[in-house]
Amino acid sequence: MVAAIFLSLILLALVVVLFLFTQCRRRLGNIPPGPRGLPLVGYMPFLKKHDAKPYMALLKLSQIYGPVTGFYMGPSFTVSVCGYEAVVEALHNEDLNGRPDSAARRERTFGKRLGLMFIDGDFFREQRRFTLRHLRDLGFGRTSAEDMIHEEIRELIHVISDQSTSDPDRIVDFKSGIFNRSVLNILWALIGGERFSRDDARLTSLMDMVDFFNRNFKPQSANVAVPAFLLRMFPSLRKIIGLRNDIFEPLQNFMRSIIEEHARSREEIPRDFIDVYLKEMEKQQIELPEDQKQSTSFHVEQLISAIIDLFLAGSETSSNAIGFAILYMTHYPEVQRKMQAELDQVCGDSLPSLSHRPNLVYTEAVLIETLRLANVAPLALMHCASKDTQLRGFDIPKTSLLLINLYSVNMDETYWTDPQVFRPERHLDSDGIQLKKSERLMPFGLGKRQCLGEPLARNSFFLFTAALVKAFQLEAVPDRPLPTLDPLTGVTNGYQGFQAIVTPRISK
Ligand code: HEM
């Protein structure tokens, strides 16, 4: 009873403080214009009235208030950034490249600020540099990972062929899991050194855990600003605001057991990312003076958190990109025919490989157009102002949240003609021979926070999509409406599962 009264008083005090805070901040400086919303909740409940898709709603707001719009989301001053010029300026501003922190975001990282996606400052720079360098050395985005990716592709082709031949109408169900399993397995091979067979129970459980996160994580609770000490004092608050440590615990435990196995069986030459990381931990422990040993940023909890972030950031995005490409093929048979003709001519009977890539210009244009139109990560990851700064002449107060609308760049009507149309030719010169690379396209973001997995993502997207389009004729099911191109919105934009008639091809 006493605890309940105390809790209510603290919550009331918090509400009053937040109310006063939001009202004062609004009057500070030349902040970006925007709608006012309600005390405490800000404009969050009203965004939906502009559009159910958050990036569309923000784009519509920008048509009223301009490319840089400010409003409150709960207690946080939030800046929505739309259009090429404003987005580039924001992503090149060092002071806008921070990431927000909240109890909900720390759920996946042992209640601490760890991982790769939501860290800042020197810790971020050190961990990002290390991860990029060593994943690259292990083949991330290089030809040395190609054999392993090819093996994964052959298995996937087998699975799709089996589904097609076992159905009298050759109909295959392209659920999102079909590509996710392959993408996760590739990531796991680089990180954990082992490729699971497609039906290995460990791969299924890893996939289920990542899937469980994607279905249960509520982005809106990520910004609830309840101080950590209140959560410790009143554990029941966690349930009320939707914090879900149970989403992450199985993943954390899985990773810990694999890391322990690695530590027991380490060899001189590191086999994978976990080995490289363990070696670095050891080196730091040896080299650091006694009083600094605890301060190293390399430790097991950080390793677990980094791996979880690589999975969360890398699996859905990559498998959705492949899914959208296959879906577009069923909608645009002429594009598919042209791509297949090029693949047959350049690759002959072999699987498309990275060495073929420079000669696969049309295929490349199809992939670029898919990334542009699918907008797999339409609002990037949320950024945060680490200092008071300026954007397009407006004052952006420290700790403001930033929603960087990559969709508004990739679909900019003033630059791309008919942006809603899937037209790979827009990325080719007038003879259709050379690729035209455009800065006005940023599916992976830009600057210091640009996607860390881009090299692997681009290579695996190419290898999978080119191989599947070469191996199969993909057609819409007759007498049914074409499957929708409208995305499932969430943390990322996903394709909605669809069915297609799939006929194995023999390359000509
Ligand atoms: C088609 C596939 C992918 C797309 C479209 C994509 C896109 C993005 C975007 C837009 C961001 C946010 C940039 C920002 O906030 O400014 C991002 C961040 C990130 N991505 Fe990707 N991504 C893809 C695949 C991957 C893969 C395969 C991995 C890892 C294996 C990965 C790891 C990350 C990480 C760790 C971050 C956070 C980087 C940071 O905060 O410094 N992504 N990605």
Boltz pocket constraint, residues with backbone or C-beta under 6 A from the ligand:
constraints:
  - pocket:
      binder: B
      contacts: [[A, 116], [A, 117], [A, 118], [A, 128], [A, 187], [A, 309], [A, 310], [A, 311], [A, 313], [A, 314], [A, 315], [A, 317], [A, 318], [A, 321], [A, 376], [A, 377], [A, 379], [A, 380], [A, 381], [A, 382], [A, 383], [A, 404], [A, 406], [A, 442], [A, 443], [A, 444], [A, 445], [A, 446], [A, 448], [A, 449], [A, 450], [A, 451], [A, 452], [A, 453], [A, 454], [A, 456], [A, 457], [A, 461]]
      max_distance: 6.0
